[in-house]
Amino acid sequence: MKSKSLAMVLFWASVIAVVLALLDAVSVGVWLSASTWLVTAAVLGIWAIFSDDKK
């Protein structure tokens, strides 16, 4: 399923995951560890690339 809006949502979700990883790196307690947030950001970013509808 390719969609421009889905790609944008996934992109911004990956940006939020990176911010949460940075917060965890400076000892702010978030739900997951920093490395897990970075893996989540990478997966969401890859899905954003693949789901982008380029016309």
N, C-alpha and C positions, 0 to 999 in steps of 0.2 A: 504494500500500500504506500503510494507516494503522495505526499501532500506538503505544500509549503507551510501551512499552519502547524502541522505536526512537527515538522523540522524545527520551526521557531520555538515551539514549546520545549522540545528536547534540548535545543541549544541553551535556552535560558535555565532549564533544570540542571544542565551540566555546569553552568556558571555558578548557580547557587550551591552546587555540591563542592566546587572549588573554594568558594567563600567559607563554607562550613569546615572544610579541611584546614584552611588558614586559621580559622578561629580555634580549632582543636590544637593546632600547632603552637598557639600562644597560651595554652592551658585554660581555655574556656571550655567547660564541659558541654559537649554536644552528644547526640545519641550514639554515633559510631566513632571509630578512631579515624585519624587523618588519612591513613593509607587506604582505608575502606572508602572514604569519601572520594579520594582521588581515583580509585578504580571505578566507582560509580560514575564519576564525571567522564572518565574515558569511554565507558560503555555508552552512556547517553550521547556523548559527542559523536561517536561512530554511528549510532543509530540516526542521529540528526543528519549526518552526511548521506547515509544510504536512503533515508526517507525523503530527502529533498527532491522536489519535482522541478527539474530544469527543462524549460521549454525553449 
